[in-house]
Amino acid sequence: MAATVPQTQHAVQLVGPSELKLNTAKPVPVPGAHEILAKIEAVGLCFSDLKLLKQFDQHARKTEIVGGIVPAVLGEMQSYQPGTRPTVPGHEVVCRVVAVGEQVKHHQVGQRCLVQADYRQFPTAGGSNAAFGYNFEGGLQEYTVLDERVVVAPDGDRFLIPAGEDKSASAVALVEPWACVEASYATRERQRVKAGGRLLVVVDSGREARGVTDGYAPEGAPAHLQTCAPDQVAELPDESFDDIIYFGSDKATLDVLNDKLAAGGIMNIVLGGQRIGQHVSVGVGRLHYGMTRWIGTFGKDASESYRNIPATGEIRDHDRILVVGAGGPMGEMHVIRNLCAGCTGLRLIGTDLDDRRLESLRRKAEPLAQANGVALRLVNTQREPFDETCTYFALMAPVGSLIVDAIERADTGAIINIFAGIPAPTRHDLDLDAYIEKRCFMFGTSGSTIEDMRSVLRKVESDQLDTNTSVDAICGMAGATEGIAAVEHRTLAGKIIVYPMLHELGLVPLAELPQRWPTVAEKLDNGKWTREAERELLRVAGGKG
């Protein structure tokens, strides 16, 4: 190991539900044969960190890996900490390789890397996938170890994405959340019955199955087709069908069918002119973490529902967009992204419950709205009623009732982007009659792909996008737990950047820099965090490591 690497480090560890511990003497691991030791330059705090904090071993990404790798190999990995084992959160990370094991082939000492945290090749028992900062230790520590058998994808692509030296650590670290935002719009939706998949067809008494084969994908039919009556549904194995087509309108049957849908599966409800007449218990948590989808038609032909699925989650010309939670860190990104999307005739409404956060957003968003010809309205819904219908919804809070409200406010053909992941096991009663009648489509995405990250990184490195626009506060390890509390209580409008090498630095909002660190404040650009400010902070704050 390189002589400059210490034996111990400062780290924030999650040791149980809502139990964070600042460990000032966590051993720095010696990398094994396939392992990479990386020094953390910066890490952004995320609302997802809070969800992990609350759920701990119940979080879908903290559970055991159940495929894609030999268990004995997993057992060799120092950073793999599933279930109730303590872990280190933090997945918005830029790091530098400082040591490698003798079997490491794709990474070299000195490389600066952006971390893609989402290991989709490794499914978990919780119905999601493995991830850096969850069941693998993350970035809220000075050094982390990664295994090349994990961070090199099956196709040879790298989850440690090379990054240049010209941009601040904060700007590179924030590529991750911006990429998650971009991925939620760019995701491609399946619009047909899955070729080679498992299809279940359930038909109520007095109904007939129409249009099933018309919904097959051009690539081919499903590999397995099963039909049954509603009274046989409960006997079927859970999470085992890629497509379920139900010709009927019985709430009790739908409540049971919910559990039979596999990850990535589509539930197609063919009402045949009938109404359900009651709200249905829908697994809203799986819309995000399991990528499940619900569609339907009031007609009798199953293929009609598939034809209503949009190709992507992208906004469209003339959309009336509602961003709920617009004043928060991720809400800001959605607003800014959509203002600059190049669509015509847009109207964007951002809602929040905090005037200070809305005012911070207004300063950033209004010039962009004017420059791009977008009608922008920011609303504190605690003081000002909002009763407009919209054609696109972006939901920043993991609350099932927001989906209920979106369906109620939806105009015909509305898209509902459930960006904030509701805990995976959560179900909520939804008005599927209204949802189907309005031809709505609700979807969720979880994380981003390597290519999403590269795309945003290219924009950052070519000065097309300044992710530092999102920064609202900075801290070292002493302020990390306070920073997570600020995320929980929504006391800051933007992102918090942690510099792990700064042991004693508490949480400092940028607005307080003139009093706390005046020479750092002088390096801001009209209040915005910059590379020069970051360099000055690292100089004057006296960090070690």
C-alpha positions in Angstrom: 0.0 0.0 0.0 1.2 3.5 -0.7 3.1 5.1 2.2 0.9 8.2 2.2 -2.3 6.2 3.1 -3.0 6.3 6.9 -4.0 3.2 8.9 -7.3 4.7 10.2 -9.8 7.2 8.9 -12.9 9.2 9.7 -16.1 7.6 8.5 -19.9 7.9 9.0 -21.3 4.5 9.6 -25.0 3.4 9.6 -25.2 0.7 12.3 -29.0 0.3 12.6 -32.2 2.0 11.7 -31.7 5.8 12.3 -28.4 5.1 14.0 -25.5 7.0 12.4 -22.1 6.9 14.0 -19.1 9.1 13.3 -16.1 6.7 13.6 -12.9 8.6 13.9 -10.7 5.4 13.8 -12.2 3.2 11.1 -9.4 1.0 9.7 -8.4 1.8 6.1 -8.6 -1.5 4.3 -5.6 -3.0 2.5 -6.8 -3.9 -1.0 -7.0 -7.6 -1.8 -6.0 -9.1 -5.1 -9.0 -7.8 -7.1 -9.6 -4.7 -5.0 -9.1 -0.9 -5.6 -8.5 1.5 -2.8 -9.8 5.0 -3.6 -9.6 8.3 -1.7 -12.9 10.2 -1.6 -12.6 13.7 -2.9 -16.2 14.7 -2.4 -19.6 13.2 -1.8 -23.1 14.7 -2.2 -25.8 14.0 0.3 -29.0 12.6 -1.1 -32.6 12.0 0.0 -31.9 8.3 -0.8 -29.4 8.3 2.0 -32.2 9.3 4.3 -34.4 6.4 3.1 -31.5 4.0 3.8 -31.1 5.5 7.2 -34.7 4.9 8.1 -35.1 1.5 6.5 -31.6 0.1 7.0 -31.7 -3.7 6.4 -35.3 -3.4 5.0 -34.1 -1.2 2.2 -34.3 -3.1 -1.1 -30.6 -2.3 -1.9 -29.3 -3.2 1.5 -30.5 -6.8 1.2 -28.4 -9.8 0.1 -27.3 -10.2 -3.5 -29.2 -13.3 -4.9 -27.6 -13.6 -8.4 -25.0 -12.6 -10.9 -22.0 -13.6 -8.8 -20.7 -16.6 -6.9 -21.4 -16.4 -3.2 -17.9 -17.4 -2.3 -16.5 -14.5 -4.3 -18.9 -12.1 -2.5 -17.5 -13.4 0.8 -14.0 -12.2 -0.2 -15.2 -8.6 -0.7 -14.3 -6.3 2.2 -16.9 -3.6 1.3 -19.9 -6.0 0.9 -22.0 -5.3 4.0 -25.6 -6.5 3.4 -28.5 -6.9 5.8 -27.9 -5.8 9.4 -24.1 -5.3 9.0 -23.0 -1.7 9.5 -22.4 0.2 6.2 -21.1 3.5 5.0 -23.7 5.5 3.1 -23.0 8.0 0.3 -23.2 7.3 -3.4 -22.7 10.7 -5.1 -19.0 10.3 -5.2 -15.8 11.4 -7.0 -12.7 9.6 -5.9 -9.0 8.9 -6.8 -7.4 5.5 -7.1 -4.5 5.3 -4.6 -3.7 1.6 -4.5 -4.6 -1.6 -6.4 -4.3 -5.3 -5.9 -2.1 -7.5 -8.0 -5.1 -8.9 -10.1 -6.6 -5.5 -10.9 -6.4 -5.0 -14.7 -8.6 -2.0 -15.6 -7.7 0.7 -13.0 -4.4 2.5 -12.3 -3.1 4.5 -9.3 -3.7 8.2 -9.9 -7.0 7.9 -11.9 -9.7 10.2 -10.9 -13.1 8.5 -11.2 -16.8 9.3 -11.0 -18.7 6.5 -9.3 -21.7 4.9 -11.0 -23.4 3.4 -7.9 -26.1 1.2 -9.5 -24.9 -2.4 -9.9 -27.9 -3.6 -11.9 -26.2 -6.9 -12.8 -26.6 -8.1 -9.2 -30.3 -8.5 -8.1 -31.1 -8.4 -4.4 -33.5 -10.3 -2.2 -35.5 -7.1 -1.8 -36.4 -6.9 -5.5 -33.9 -4.2 -6.5 -30.1 -4.4 -7.2 -26.9 -4.0 -5.3 -25.4 -0.5 -5.0 -22.4 1.4 -3.8 -23.4 3.2 -0.6 -26.0 0.5 0.3 -25.0 -3.1 0.6 -21.5 -2.1 -0.6 -19.9 0.6 1.6 -20.1 4.1 0.1 -18.4 7.4 0.2 -18.9 9.0 3.6 -15.4 8.1 4.6 -11.9 9.2 3.5 -11.1 5.9 1.7 -13.2 3.2 0.2 -12.4 -0.2 -1.3 -14.1 -1.4 -4.5 -13.7 -4.8 -6.1 -13.0 -5.0 -9.8 -15.3 -8.0 -10.1 -18.1 -5.7 -9.2 -17.1 -2.4 -10.8 -16.4 -3.8 -14.2 -19.7 -4.8 -15.9 -20.2 -8.1 -17.7 -19.7 -6.3 -21.1 -16.4 -4.8 -19.8 -17.7 -1.3 -19.1 -16.6 0.4 -16.0 -18.6 1.6 -13.0 -15.6 3.9 -12.1 -15.9 6.4 -14.9 -12.7 8.3 -15.7 -13.0 12.0 -15.0 -10.8 14.9 -16.0 -8.9 17.2 -13.7 -10.4 20.5 -14.8 -13.6 20.5 -12.8 -14.2 20.8 -9.0 -14.8 17.6 -7.0 -18.2 18.9 -6.2 -19.2 19.4 -9.9 -18.1 15.8 -10.7 -19.7 14.2 -7.7 -23.0 15.9 -8.6 -23.0 14.3 -12.0 -24.7 11.3 -10.3 -27.9 13.0 -9.1 -28.1 15.0 -12.4 -27.8 11.7 -14.3 -30.6 10.1 -12.2 -32.8 13.1 -13.2 -31.9 12.7 -16.9 -32.4 8.9 -16.7 -36.0 9.4 -15.4 -36.9 11.2 -18.7 -34.7 9.2 -21.1 -35.8 5.8 -19.8 -37.3 3.7 -22.7 -40.6 2.0 -21.8 -41.6 -1.4 -23.0 -44.7 -1.0 -25.2 -45.6 -4.6 -26.0 -45.9 -8.0 -24.2 -42.4 -9.1 -23.4 -40.9 -11.4 -26.0 -39.7 -14.5 -24.3 -41.3 -13.6 -21.1 -44.1 -15.0 -18.9 -47.6 -13.9 -19.6 -50.7 -14.5 -17.4 -54.2 -14.0 -18.8 -57.0 -13.8 -16.3 -60.6 -13.7 -17.6 -63.7 -12.9 -15.5 -66.9 -14.9 -16.1 -68.8 -13.6 -19.1 -65.8 -11.9 -20.6 -63.6 -13.0 -23.5 -59.9 -12.4 -24.1 -59.4 -10.1 -27.1 -56.3 -8.5 -28.6 -53.7 -10.6 -26.6 -51.6 -11.7 -29.5 -52.0 -8.2 -31.1 -50.0 -6.9 -28.1 -47.0 -9.2 -28.8 -43.7 -7.7 -29.5 -42.2 -7.8 -33.0 -39.3 -9.8 -31.5 -41.6 -12.7 -30.7 -44.2 -14.2 -28.4 -43.9 -14.8 -24.7 -42.1 -18.0 -23.8 -44.8 -19.0 -21.4 -48.5 -18.3 -21.5 -50.8 -19.2 -18.6 -54.5 -18.6 -18.3 -56.7 -18.9 -15.3 -60.0 -17.8 -13.7 -60.0 -15.1 -11.0 -60.5 -17.7 -8.2 -57.3 -19.4 -9.1 -55.1 -16.3 -8.9 -54.2 -16.6 -5.2 -52.5 -20.0 -5.9 -50.0 -18.6 -8.4 -46.5 -17.8 -7.3 -45.7 -14.2 -6.4 -43.6 -11.9 -8.7 -43.6 -14.5 -11.5 -45.2 -12.8 -14.5 -43.7 -10.2 -16.9 -47.2 -9.3 -18.2 -50.6 -9.8 -16.6 -53.6 -9.1 -18.7 -56.8 -9.0 -16.7 -60.2 -9.0 -18.5 -62.3 -7.9 -15.7 -63.1 -5.2 -13.1 -63.0 -6.9 -9.7 -61.1 -5.1 -7.0 -60.3 -8.2 -5.0 -58.8 -9.9 -8.0 -56.6 -6.9 -8.7 -55.5 -6.7 -5.1 -54.2 -10.2 -5.4 -52.8 -9.8 -9.0 -50.6 -7.0 -7.7 -48.3 -9.5 -6.0 -48.0 -11.7 -9.0 -46.2 -9.0 -11.1 -42.5 -9.6 -11.6 -39.9 -6.8 -11.6 -40.2 -4.9 -14.8 -43.7 -6.3 -15.3 -46.8 -4.7 -16.8 -50.3 -5.0 -15.4 -52.9 -4.5 -18.2 -56.5 -4.0 -17.0 -59.1 -4.5 -19.8 -62.3 -3.1 -18.3 -64.6 -3.9 -21.2 -66.9 -0.9 -20.5 -67.2 -1.8 -16.8 -65.9 0.2 -13.8 -64.0 -1.2 -10.7 -66.0 1.1 -8.5 -63.5 1.1 -5.7 -59.9 2.1 -5.2 -57.4 -0.7 -5.7 -54.4 -1.5 -3.5 -51.4 -0.9 -5.8 -47.7 -1.6 -5.0 -46.6 2.0 -5.5 -43.1 1.2 -4.0 -42.4 -1.3 -6.8 -43.2 1.3 -9.5 -39.8 2.9 -8.7 -37.7 0.1 -7.2 -39.2 -2.8 -9.3 -39.9 -0.8 -12.5 -43.5 -2.2 -12.6 -46.1 -0.5 -14.7 -49.9 -0.3 -14.7 -51.9 0.3 -17.9 -55.5 -0.2 -18.9 -58.4 0.5 -21.3 -62.2 0.9 -21.0 -62.4 -1.0 -24.3 -62.3 -4.8 -24.8 -59.0 -5.1 -26.7 -55.9 -5.7 -24.6 -53.6 -4.3 -27.3 -55.2 -0.8 -26.9 -53.5 -0.4 -23.5 -50.1 -1.1 -24.8 -50.5 1.4 -27.5 -51.0 4.1 -24.9 -47.6 3.6 -23.3 -45.3 6.5 -24.1 -41.9 5.6 -25.7 -40.0 7.4 -22.9 -40.7 9.4 -19.8 -39.8 12.6 -21.7 -41.8 15.8 -21.5 -43.6 16.9 -24.6 -44.3 20.2 -26.4 -47.2 22.1 -24.8 -47.0 20.0 -21.6 -48.3 21.6 -18.4 -45.7 20.3 -15.9 -46.2 20.1 -12.2 -43.0 19.5 -10.1 -44.0 18.7 -6.5 -41.3 19.5 -4.1 -39.6 21.8 -6.6 -37.7 23.8 -3.9 -35.7 20.8 -2.8 -32.3 19.7 -4.3 -33.7 17.2 -6.7 -36.8 19.4 -7.5 -34.4 22.2 -8.5 -32.7 19.9 -11.0 -36.0 18.8 -12.5 -37.2 22.4 -12.9 -33.9 23.5 -14.4 -33.7 20.5 -16.7 -37.2 21.0 -18.1 -36.8 24.7 -18.5 -33.8 24.0 -20.8 -35.3 20.9 -22.6 -36.1 22.8 -25.8 -39.8 22.0 -25.9 -42.2 24.6 -27.1 -45.3 25.9 -25.4 -44.4 24.6 -21.9 -46.0 25.8 -18.7 -44.2 24.7 -15.6 -45.6 24.9 -12.0 -43.3 24.2 -9.1 -44.8 23.7 -5.7 -43.2 23.6 -2.2 -44.1 24.3 1.4 -41.1 26.6 2.1 -40.9 30.2 0.9 -37.1 30.4 1.4 -36.5 27.3 -0.8 -38.9 28.7 -3.5 -37.2 32.0 -3.5 -33.8 30.3 -3.9 -35.3 28.4 -6.9 -36.8 31.5 -8.3 -33.4 33.2 -8.5 -32.0 30.3 -10.6 -35.1 29.4 -12.6 -36.7 32.7 -13.7 -33.8 33.8 -16.0 -33.8 30.3 -17.6 -37.6 30.4 -18.1 -37.4 33.8 -19.7 -34.6 32.7 -22.0 -36.4 29.6 -23.1 -39.9 31.0 -23.4 -41.4 28.8 -20.6 -44.3 30.1 -18.5 -43.1 29.5 -14.9 -45.1 29.7 -11.7 -43.8 28.8 -8.2 -46.4 28.2 -5.5 -46.3 27.6 -1.8 -49.4 25.3 -1.5 -49.7 26.0 2.2 -50.7 29.6 1.5 -51.9 29.5 -2.1 -54.5 27.1 -3.5 -53.6 25.2 -6.6 -56.3 23.5 -8.6 -55.0 23.3 -12.2 -55.0 20.1 -14.3 -51.6 19.1 -15.7 -50.3 16.7 -18.4 -47.0 15.8 -16.7 -46.2 15.3 -13.0 -42.8 14.9 -11.4 -43.1 13.8 -7.7 -40.1 14.6 -5.5 -41.5 13.2 -2.2 -41.9 9.4 -1.5 -45.6 9.8 -0.5 -48.3 7.6 -2.0 -51.0 10.3 -1.6 -49.1 12.4 -4.2 -50.0 9.8 -6.8 -53.6 9.9 -5.7 -53.5 13.7 -6.2 -51.8 13.5 -9.5 -54.4 11.1 -10.9 -57.1 13.5 -9.7 -55.5 16.5 -11.3 -54.4 14.6 -14.5 -55.5 15.7 -17.9 -55.9 13.2 -20.7 -52.7 11.4 -21.5 -50.9 12.6 -18.4 -47.5 11.1 -17.5 -46.7 10.7 -13.7 -43.0 10.5 -13.0 -42.6 9.0 -9.5 -39.0 10.2 -9.1 -38.7 9.8 -5.3 -38.8 6.1 -4.5 -41.5 5.1 -2.1 -40.3 2.2 0.1 -40.5 -1.0 -2.0 -43.1 -2.9 0.0 -45.6 0.0 0.2 -49.0 -0.3 -1.3 -51.6 2.6 -1.7 -55.2 2.7 -2.7 -55.5 4.3 -6.2 -58.5 5.3 -8.3 -57.7 3.1 -11.3 -61.0 3.9 -13.0 -60.0 7.6 -13.3 -56.4 6.5 -14.1 -57.5 4.3 -17.0 -60.2 6.7 -18.2 -57.7 9.5 -18.5 -55.2 7.2 -20.2 -52.5 8.1 -17.6 -49.2 6.4 -17.3 -47.2 6.3 -14.1 -43.7 5.1 -13.9 -40.6 5.2 -11.7 -36.9 4.8 -12.3 -34.1 3.9 -9.9 -30.6 5.2 -10.4 -28.9 5.8 -13.7 -26.8 3.9 -16.2 -23.2 4.2 -17.0 -24.1 5.9 -20.3 -26.4 8.4 -18.5 -23.5 9.3 -16.2 -21.1 9.7 -19.2 -23.6 11.9 -21.0 -23.9 14.3 -18.1 -20.2 14.2 -17.4 -19.5 15.3 -21.0 -21.9 18.2 -20.5 -20.1 19.2 -17.4 -16.6 18.9 -18.8 -17.6 20.9 -22.0 -19.3 23.6 -19.9 -22.8 22.9 -21.2 -24.0 22.2 -17.6 -22.7 23.5 -14.3 -23.8 21.1 -11.7 -22.4 23.4 -9.0 -25.6 25.4 -9.5 -27.1 22.8 -7.1 -24.8 23.4 -4.2 -26.3 25.1 -1.1 -23.9 24.0 1.7 -20.6 22.4 2.4 -19.1 20.4 5.3 -16.5 18.0 6.4 -17.0 14.8 8.4 -18.0 16.7 11.5 -21.0 18.1 9.7 -22.1 15.1 7.7 -24.7 13.8 10.2 -26.0 17.4 10.6 -26.2 17.5 6.8 -28.3 14.3 6.6 -30.6 15.9 9.3 -30.9 19.0 7.0 -31.9 16.7 4.1 -34.5 15.1 6.3 -36.0 18.4 7.6 -35.7 20.1 4.2 -33.9 23.1 5.7 -31.7 23.7 2.7 -32.8 24.4 -0.9 -29.9 22.7 -2.7 -27.3 20.0 -2.4 -24.8 19.5 0.5 -21.3 18.5 -0.4 -19.1 16.7 2.1 -15.3 16.8 1.9 -14.2 13.8 4.0 -10.6 14.9 4.3 -11.9 17.9 6.3 -12.4 16.3 9.7 -13.6 19.2 11.8 -15.6 21.3 9.4 -19.3 21.5 10.4 -22.2 22.2 8.1 -21.8 25.7 6.5 -24.6 27.0 4.1 -23.0 29.1 1.3 -25.0 32.1 2.6 -23.0 32.0 5.8 -19.5 31.8 4.2 -18.8 35.5 4.4 -18.9 35.3 8.2 -17.4 31.8 8.5 -14.8 31.7 5.7 -14.6 35.1 4.0 -11.7 34.2 1.7 -13.8 31.2 0.5 -16.8 33.5 0.0 -14.7 35.8 -2.2 -14.3 32.9 -4.7 -18.0 32.4 -5.2 -19.6 33.4 -8.5 -22.6 35.6 -7.5 -23.3 33.2 -4.6 -22.6 30.0 -6.7 -20.1 27.4 -5.6 -17.0 27.2 -7.8 -13.7 25.3 -8.3 -11.8 28.3 -6.9 -14.0 28.3 -3.8 -13.4 24.6 -3.3 -9.7 25.0 -3.6 -9.7 27.9 -1.1 -11.8 25.9 1.3 -9.4 22.9 1.2 -6.5 25.3 1.8 -7.9 27.3 4.8 -10.0 24.6 6.5 -6.8 22.7 7.3 -8.0 19.2 6.5 -5.7 16.2 6.7 -5.5 13.0 4.6 
